[in-house]
Amino acid sequence: MDGDKPVSSPMATSCKLSKVDGKPISDPFVYRNNVGALQYLSFTRPDIAFSVNKVTQFMQAPTDEHWSAVKWILCSSNLLFNMTFLFLVILLYNLLLTRCKLGRIDR
């Protein structure tokens, strides 16, 4: 570990999230879905592992404060841009694949 370099985290280590702060969000499924995707992604992105661990502790009853923390992780680590780009590539691929199956692409 002599050659390891420190990396910055999207969330300060002194950030304190609490289960009583904020008001409950209307749709916890969206929170859980995004945090689950971040959990999976943290295997390949160790720079977000600490922050993701913090927000996963509130999956049972997320509040608007916890949702703000999730949005901060997405925005500060450029994940939102990367996921949007990936979504557009997948959408374009599916559109072309559907058109090819229907025989609408002229050669």
ZINOR-V304935 format. One record per backbone hydrogen bond with DSSP energy under -1.0 kcal/mol. CO is the residue of the C=O (numbers start at 1). NH is the residue of the N-H. E is the energy in kcal/mol with one decimal. If there is no record, write none. Layout:
# ZINOR-V304935
co-><CO;CO>
nh-><NH;NH>
e-><E;E>
This chain:
# ZINOR-V304935
co-><12;23;28;29;30;31;32;33;34;35;36;37;38;40;41;41;45;48;49;50;51;52;55;56;62;63;64;65;66;67;68;69;70;71;72;73;74;74;75;78;79;80;81;82;83;84;85;86;87;88;89;90;91;92;93;94;95;96;97;98;99>
nh-><15;64;32;33;34;35;36;37;38;39;40;41;42;43;44;45;48;52;53;54;55;56;58;59;25;67;68;69;70;71;72;73;74;75;76;77;79;80;78;82;83;84;85;86;87;88;89;90;91;92;93;94;95;96;97;98;99;100;101;102;104>
e-><-1.7;-2.1;-2.7;-2.7;-2.3;-2.7;-2.4;-2.0;-2.2;-2.4;-2.0;-2.2;-1.8;-1.1;-1.3;-1.3;-2.0;-2.6;-2.3;-1.8;-1.9;-1.9;-1.2;-1.1;-1.7;-2.1;-2.0;-1.6;-2.0;-2.4;-2.1;-2.1;-2.3;-2.5;-2.9;-1.4;-1.2;-1.7;-1.1;-1.8;-2.9;-2.1;-2.5;-2.3;-2.4;-2.2;-2.1;-2.4;-2.6;-2.5;-2.4;-2.6;-2.3;-2.5;-2.6;-2.5;-2.2;-2.2;-2.1;-1.8;-2.5>
